[in-house]
């Protein structure tokens, strides 16, 4: 389960290791330490310790019992006091990599809907010539870009986010 909050992004999966004392626990993982610690610090003692695994896909990890995980989800439900999630993240964190990524995630998921949200402003291909992405700044043939909600963006979201990574504050 991916969990996107105003404090950050974590991934929750079940730890499955037969014979392990943590078999069946929830393994909570994050790409940024503060995303994980902002959540685990809200739990009652004993608070889980965060491990750092430098070569892992999710660098920061911890285990929660199922009851701790349920408690955390209830706390997160109580945090929803805003009319727009992405705006709440911007207000809380400012313009960070995470906040920028949320806009791209929203855009990708919006494309799954049969009729685009804001269809009258939806995606259109750029005509001829060259284009320049308003997020990462890369220039190239118009075929590499699309116009989305009035903004020129890379068609390949993954490459764009990788190029933006060093430009945005954490």
DOKOL-956800 format. One record per atom (N, C-alpha, C): residue in three letters; z, x, y. Coordinates in steps of 0.1 Angstrom, whole numbers, plus 5000, padded with zeros to 4 digits. Atoms other than C-alpha are relative to their C-alpha. Layout:
<pts>
ALAZXY
...
</pts>
This chain:
<pts>
UNK500050084988
UNK500050005000
UNK500050095012
UNK500049934987
UNK499150135034
UNK500849925010
UNK499250074990
UNK501650055061
UNK499850065013
UNK500349954986
UNK500650085097
UNK501049935009
UNK499050054991
UNK503450045122
UNK499850065014
UNK500149944987
UNK503950115159
UNK500550145000
UNK499449865001
UNK505750435148
UNK499050094992
UNK500949925008
UNK502950555124
UNK499549944987
UNK500750045012
UNK501150535091
UNK500750074988
UNK499549955013
UNK502650575056
UNK499349934989
UNK500650055012
UNK501350515021
UNK501249984990
UNK499050035010
UNK503650354995
UNK499449974987
UNK500450025013
UNK503050384958
UNK501250014990
UNK499049995010
UNK505050354926
UNK500050144993
UNK499949875008
UNK506350684911
UNK500049964986
UNK500150045014
UNK505250664875
UNK500150134992
UNK499749885009
UNK506850944854
UNK501049964990
UNK499150045011
UNK508350834821
UNK501150104998
UNK498949915002
UNK511750984816
UNK500650065013
UNK499549954987
UNK512151074853
UNK501149905005
UNK499150104994
UNK515250924870
UNK499449925011
UNK500750084989
UNK512850814898
UNK498949924995
UNK501050085005
UNK510450644875
UNK500149855005
UNK499950144995
UNK509650304891
UNK500449995015
UNK499650004985
UNK510850414926
UNK498749995008
UNK501150004991
UNK508650384956
UNK499950145006
UNK500349874994
UNK507050714967
UNK499349985013
UNK500550024987
UNK506550705004
UNK499450135006
UNK500749874996
UNK504050955019
UNK499449985013
UNK500650004987
UNK502751045053
UNK499350125003
UNK500749884996
UNK500451285070
UNK500750075012
UNK499249944989
UNK502851345099
UNK501449974998
UNK498550015004
UNK506551405094
UNK500649895008
UNK499450104991
UNK507551185124
UNK499749864996
UNK500350145005
UNK505750885109
UNK500949964989
UNK499150025011
UNK507950915078
UNK501449995004
UNK498650004996
UNK511151005094
UNK500449885010
UNK499750124992
UNK510850725120
UNK500449884992
UNK499750115009
UNK510950485091
UNK501350024992
UNK498849985009
UNK513550645068
UNK501350015008
UNK498849994992
UNK515950705097
UNK500749875002
UNK499550134998
UNK516350335099
UNK500849944988
UNK499350045012
UNK517750305064
UNK501550045000
UNK498649965001
UNK521450305057
UNK500250124991
UNK499749885008
UNK523050615042
UNK500249964985
UNK500649874997
UNK522350795021
UNK498549995003
UNK501450014996
UNK519050845039
UNK499250104991
UNK500849915008
UNK516250995018
UNK499550125007
UNK500549874994
UNK515251355024
UNK498550014999
UNK501549995000
UNK511651425034
UNK499750144995
UNK500549875005
UNK509851695014
UNK498750035007
UNK501349964995
UNK506951895028
UNK499250084989
UNK500949945010
UNK504151985004
UNK498750045007
UNK501149954991
UNK501652195024
UNK498649984994
UNK501350015005
UNK498752165000
UNK499649864995
UNK500250135005
UNK499051794993
UNK499249915009
UNK500850094992
UNK496851505005
UNK500949935011
UNK499050054991
UNK499951355021
UNK501150115001
UNK499249894999
UNK501951645034
UNK501549974999
UNK498650044999
UNK505351465039
UNK500349884990
UNK499750105010
UNK506951265011
UNK501549984998
UNK498650035004
UNK510151095000
UNK500049884990
UNK499950115009
UNK511350844974
UNK501049905005
UNK499150104997
UNK512950514980
UNK500349914988
UNK499850105010
UNK514650274956
UNK499249885004
UNK500750134997
UNK512949934954
UNK500849925010
UNK499250074990
UNK515849784973
UNK499950065014
UNK500249944987
UNK515550045001
UNK498749965006
UNK501350034995
UNK511849975003
UNK500049855005
UNK499950144996
UNK512549595005
UNK500749995014
UNK499250004987
UNK515149665033
UNK499150055011
UNK500949944990
UNK512549875051
UNK499049905005
UNK501050104996
UNK509949605050
UNK500649895008
UNK499450114992
UNK512349345063
UNK500350055014
UNK499849954987
UNK513249575092
UNK498650015008
UNK501349994994
UNK509549625099
UNK499549865005
UNK500450144997
UNK508949245099
UNK500749965013
UNK499350034988
UNK511649215126
UNK499550075012
UNK500549934989
UNK509849465147
UNK498849945007
UNK501250064994
UNK506849245153
UNK500349915012
UNK499650084988
UNK507449135189
UNK498950025010
UNK501149974991
UNK503949205204
UNK498849914997
UNK501250085003
UNK500749005208
UNK498850084995
UNK501149925005
UNK498449295200
UNK500550134995
UNK499449885006
UNK499249575176
UNK499550135006
UNK500549874995
UNK496949855189
UNK500650025014
UNK499449994986
UNK498249785225
UNK501450044999
UNK498649975002
UNK501849805212
UNK500150154997
UNK500049865004
UNK501050145196
UNK499850095013
UNK500449924988
UNK499450275229
UNK501250005009
UNK498850014991
UNK502550155249
UNK501150094995
UNK498949925005
UNK504950325225
UNK499750144999
UNK500349865003
UNK503150645217
UNK499050075010
UNK501049954991
UNK500450685243
UNK498750024992
UNK501349975007
UNK496850805234
UNK500250114991
UNK499849905010
UNK497450995202
UNK498949994990
UNK500950005011
UNK495351075171
UNK500249864993
UNK499750125007
UNK497050785154
UNK499549875007
UNK500450114992
UNK496350535182
UNK498449995000
UNK501550005000
UNK492650645183
UNK499549964986
UNK500450035014
UNK492350615145
UNK500149854997
UNK499850155002
UNK493650255146
UNK498849925005
UNK501250074995
UNK490650155167
UNK498850024991
UNK501149985009
UNK488250305143
UNK500349934987
UNK499750085012
UNK490050145113
UNK499749865003
UNK500350144996
UNK489849815131
UNK498549974999
UNK501550015000
UNK486149865136
UNK499450004986
UNK500550005014
UNK485449955100
UNK500349874993
UNK499650135007
UNK487449655087
UNK499349885006
UNK500750114994
UNK485849425112
UNK498649984995
UNK501450005005
UNK482449515097
UNK500049924987
UNK499950075013
UNK483649345064
UNK499949855002
UNK500150144997
UNK483749005081
UNK498649955001
UNK501450045001
UNK480648795075
UNK499349995014
UNK500450004986
UNK480248745113
UNK500950095008
UNK499249904992
UNK481349025135
UNK500949945010
UNK499250054989
UNK484348965157
UNK499250045013
UNK500749974988
UNK482948955192
UNK498550024997
UNK501349985005
UNK479548905176
UNK499050025012
UNK500949994989
UNK477848865210
UNK500050155005
UNK499949864996
UNK478949225217
UNK499850104988
UNK499949925012
UNK478649355181
UNK499150125000
UNK500749875002
UNK476949665167
UNK498549985002
UNK501449994998
UNK473449745178
UNK499650144999
UNK500549865001
UNK471350045171
UNK499550055013
UNK500649944988
UNK470450275199
UNK498550014998
UNK501550005001
UNK466750265207
UNK499650144997
UNK500549875003
UNK465050605209
UNK500750105008
UNK499449894992
UNK465950945222
UNK501250054994
UNK498749945004
UNK469351095221
UNK501149915004
UNK498750074998
UNK472850965220
UNK501150095001
UNK498849925000
UNK476351085226
UNK501249914998
UNK498850085004
UNK479550965210
UNK501050005011
UNK499050014990
UNK482050845235
UNK501450044995
UNK498749965006
UNK484950935211
UNK500050154998
UNK499949855004
UNK484151285198
UNK499150095009
UNK500849924991
UNK481551395223
UNK498750064994
UNK501249935006
UNK478851505198
UNK498749935005
UNK501350064996
UNK475251455209
UNK499050024989
UNK501149985010
UNK472151415187
UNK499049885001
UNK501050105000
UNK469351185178
UNK500649865000
UNK499550134998
UNK469850815186
UNK500449944986
UNK499850065013
UNK469650735148
UNK501450034995
UNK498749965004
UNK473150905144
UNK501149915006
UNK499050074992
UNK474850655167
UNK499749855000
UNK500250144998
UNK475450285172
UNK500849965012
UNK499350054989
UNK476550075201
UNK500949894995
UNK499050095005
UNK479749895193
UNK500949955012
UNK499250064989
UNK481349655218
UNK499850085013
UNK500349944987
UNK479549835246
UNK500250155000
UNK499749865000
UNK480550185235
UNK499050074990
UNK500849935009
UNK478250445219
UNK500950094991
UNK499149945010
UNK479950575187
UNK499150064988
UNK500649945012
UNK479050795157
UNK499949894989
UNK500150095011
UNK477750595127
UNK501050054989
UNK499149945010
UNK479750835104
UNK501450015006
UNK498650004994
UNK483350745113
UNK500850124995
UNK499249895006
UNK484851015090
UNK499750135008
UNK500349874993
UNK482951305107
UNK500549995014
UNK499650014986
UNK483751165141
UNK501550025001
UNK498649985000
UNK487451145134
UNK500450154998
UNK499749865003
UNK487451505120
UNK499750085013
UNK500349934988
UNK485751625152
UNK501049975011
UNK499050034989
UNK488251445174
UNK501450064997
UNK498649965004
UNK491351575155
UNK500550115010
UNK499449904991
UNK491751895176
UNK500149965015
UNK500050044986
UNK491151705209
UNK501149915004
UNK499050104997
UNK493851445206
UNK501450054998
UNK498649965003
UNK497551495209
UNK500549934988
UNK499450075012
UNK499651415178
UNK500849895005
</pts>
